[in-house]
Structures are given as structure tokens and as C-alpha cells.
């Protein structure tokens, strides 16, 4: 079995307020592309695993899909319900893990996992998603990662995160996750396809600080006083090295799609 990347001390429920305020989720173009692969069409039944504050679930519901959205954090689900209610969206939010959803077998058109696959027992989650899907249904594993480049704000921010939390191991990524192909192949998915595109996301200093606080390496795992100390350090670094706002922060969307047969 493939274990999660970090230990269970990470709790995104501790940072739900920042998550809601500063993590808007995948850019809209992601869902235009997903629809081209037959995911997110009106009337479809879709399960969104690890929904967090429901950003993927809300986008799919706006397109007319019927969505069940699952997470293990009650705090995250509370925020997600409030966001969906304000948007006038009907979504079935449930507290359940990706590995044991409790949902009906073989009736779902698609399963999505946005920015969360690495937290699961991946082999078990892939098998559970396949149990849920109709024949020919699709599992879409989605990532939206900031990209560190030499001297850019991401590289410098990641150095500060690692200084504050030496156990953090998620920096230095490329936004592409090739090991996920093996996850789906082991679980018997076919016709694996992927797409990616890059986008520069504008952030004020305040928004970038909130985005980073909401990460696994900071408020989801550190004590409050350490979070405050880190946030003060990041704020000072931004003023000194990146005084012009907004910041243009490079990101990469990467999606892998596999079919249940």
C-alpha cells in the first residue's frame, strides 16, 4: 500500500479560515478542459474526494453536475457548506475518508480528487474510486501547484517554510506527478490521459501570506506562536525583496484521468 506523504499531525481544519479566504482553488480553465474529457457535464453524478472547502465541488455543481463531496475534517466541511450555500449550490457534503466513502457502488460518472491525492492511502483510494464508478467512468486526480524558480517568491517562501518546519518535505516540486500513473495502473484503470497548463496567479502580500499560512507546512502543522513568527518573517521578506504588488506567482495545473472498465 502507498502511504500518505506526511504524518497525521497535519490538520487542515486548523487553518480553515485562511483556506476559505485565500485558496480559491483551480482556475476556471481547468473545468473547461475536464469537460472535454467528459467530466463535469450537466446531469452527471460526481464524487469529490478530499473536498476541503469545496472549491472543486462548487465548480462542478455550477456546471450542473450532482455532487457528493467528502472530507475527514469537520471544520473544512463547515466552511464548504457555508460557501456553497452563499453561492446557491446544492451539494451533498459528507464526513468520510477517500478510502472508505460509504457511497453506493457503480453509479457515479466521475470521481475527482483536487490537490489531495498525496494525503490518501493511494492504492486503497484508487480501488474505492473504481468501486464507485460506472463502467467507463473517470477518476480525475488534479493538482494546482505553485512553482519555485531560481530567486522567485516561491523559492524564497519555501526556504522560509523549511526553516520554520524542518520536517516539511513538499517543496521544490515541478507541478507534475508521474507516480500517479502507477497508482492508477495498479488499480486497473485504463486509457490514462493527462493534461497540464501554466498560469500566473496575482497575489497581494496579504493574500500570499494567507495562502502560505494555509499550507501543510505552516498553520496545518505548527503551533500558533510558530505560525505568527513565520508570518511575520514572510511579511518582512516580501516588503524587502518583492515590494511591488501584486505578485505574479507561477502555478501549474496538472490532471491525470483514468477510466474504469
N, C-alpha and C positions, 0 to 999 in steps of 0.2 A: 504494500500500500504506500501511496505517496502522502507524506505528512505535510501539514501546513508549514510555511516558510519561517514563521516566528512563533514564539510560545504563546500560551493562553493568557499571559498578562496583558496583552493588547486588548483594550476595550473601547471601541468607538462610541459606545454610549456615553462615555465621559466627555466627549467633545461634540455632542450632537448640535449644540447651538452654533458653534463655528462651522460645522458641516453644513447646516441649513443655510447659513448666511453667506458662506464664501465658496462652497463647492457646488456649482450649478450643474455639473455633470457633462455628459458628452455633447459636442456641438451638434446642431440640427442636421448637418450633412450626413452624420453617421446613420441616422434613421432613414434618410432618403436612400442611401446605399443598401441598408438592410432590406428595405422593401424590394429592391431589385433582386435580392436573393430569396424573396418570398417570405420575409419575416416582418411582421408589423402591419399587415394588411387589415382593413376593416373586417370585423366579424371573427377574426382568429382568436383562439384560446391560447394564452401565453402565460407561462410561469416565469417570474423574475426572481432568481436566487440571490441571496445576499443583497437585498434591495437597498439597505441603508436608509437614506432619507427619501428614497423612491424616485430618483431622477429618471432612471431608465423606465420604470413602470409608468410614470406620468407621460413620458413621451410616447410610449406605445398606446396608452389609453387615449391620448389625443388623436391618434390615427384611427381610432375606432376598434381597437382590439379589446377583448375581455381579459383582464389581467389579474392573476393571483400573485402577490408579492410577499416574499418570505425573508425574514431576518431573525437572528437569535437575540438581538438587542431590543428590549422593550423601549428604551429611550429613543433609539433611531426610528422605530415604528411609530411612536407617538408624533415625532416630527414629520414623518412621511404622511401620516393620516391628516395632519393639520395642513400640510402643503397641498395635498390632493383635494381636500375639502374647499380650500380657498380657490382652487382652480376649477371647481365644479366637476371633478372627475370621480367616477365610480371605480374603485379598486378594492379587491379583497386582500387586505393586509393580514398576515398570519405570523405568529411567532413559531418558527420551526427552522431546523438546520437544513442545509442543502443536501446532506447525506441521508436524511430521513424526513421527507416533506409531509408525509401523511396524505398526499393527494391521490386522486384516482388514476389508475394505470391506463395508458394507451388512448387518452382522449385529448391530448394537448398538441397543438400545431407547432409550437416552438417553446424552447426554454432559453432564457438569456441569463448571463452572469456578467455583470458590468463591474470591472475593477475589483473583483473579489475572488477569482478562481484560486489564487495562490493561498488563500486562507483556508481552503477546504481540504479534507482528505480527498484528493483529486480522483483517485480511482473509484472510490465509493460514490462520490458526487456524479461522476460520469455515468456510472451504472444506474444510479437513481434517476437521472435525467432521461436516460434511454427508456427506463420503465414507464416514465410519464408520457413519452411521445407516441403519437400515431405513427404507423409505418410511413416513412418518408419525411417525418417531422424533423425539425432542425434544432440543434444546440448551437448557440452563438456565444462564444467566450470573447469578451470585449475588454480592451484596455485603453486608457486615456492617460498617458504618462508625460510628465514634464521631462525635458531632455537637457542633461548637462553638457555643455560645450566649454572649451577652454576659456576661462575668465568670465563666463556669463553668470547671471544672477543665480541660476540653478546650481551650478558647480559650487559657488561660494556658499549658498544656502545649505547644500548638502554637507559641506565641510563643517558648518556650524551645528547641524543636526548631529553629526557623528561625534563632535566634541561634547555635546550635551548628553548624548546617549551612545556610548561606545558599542553597545550591543546591537545597534541598528545596522541592518545588513542590506537595505533595499536601495541604496544609492548607486549611481554610476550606470544606470540602465540605458538601453537603446530604444526602449518602447516596443521591441519585438520579442515574442515569447515562444521560441521554437519548440521547447519541451512540451508545449501543449499539444502539438501534433501527435506525439507519442501517447499522451493521455487518452486522446480520442481513438487512436488506432487500437490500443489495448482493449478499449471498451466496445469495440466492434462497430464504430461509426464508419461510414463510407463517404466517398465523394468530398473529401476535405478540401475546402477552399478558404483563402484568406484575402483580406484587402487592408490597405493602410493609406493614410494620408497625413500630412503635417499641417499644423495650424499655429499661428502666433496668437496667444491669448493676452489681451491687455489687462494689467493689474495696477491699481493704485498701491502705494506702500501698505496702506491699511488692509487692503484685500489680499495682498500676497502674504502678509503676516498671518491673517486669518486662515488662508489656505494651508499654510505650512503648520500652524498650530494644530489643525485638524488631522494631521498626518499620523501614521502609526508610530513614528519615532518620537513624537512630542506629546501632545495632550492625551493621546490614547494610551500612553505607557509611562509617562513621567509624573512625579509628584507635582502638586500645584506650584510650589515655590521654584522648582526647576523649570517649569513651563514659563513662569513670569521672567525668570532670569534669561532664558533663551530668547523670549520675545523681545526683551529689552536689547539684547545683543544684536538680534536681526534688525530691529528698527534702526539702531545706530549705524550698522553696516550699510543699510540701504541709503541712508542720508549721506553717508560719506562717499560711497562708491557708485551709487546709482541714483543721483539726486533728481533726475528728470522723470516725471510721471506723465502718462502711465508707462509701466514697464511692458515691453513686448517679450513674453515668455514663450519659448518654443515648446510645443507639445506634439505628440504623435498619437493618432488613433490607430489601433491595430485590432482586427477582428478575425477570429477563426470560426468557421462554420462546418459542422459535420452533420450527416444525415443518418437517421435511424432506419434500418432496413430489416 
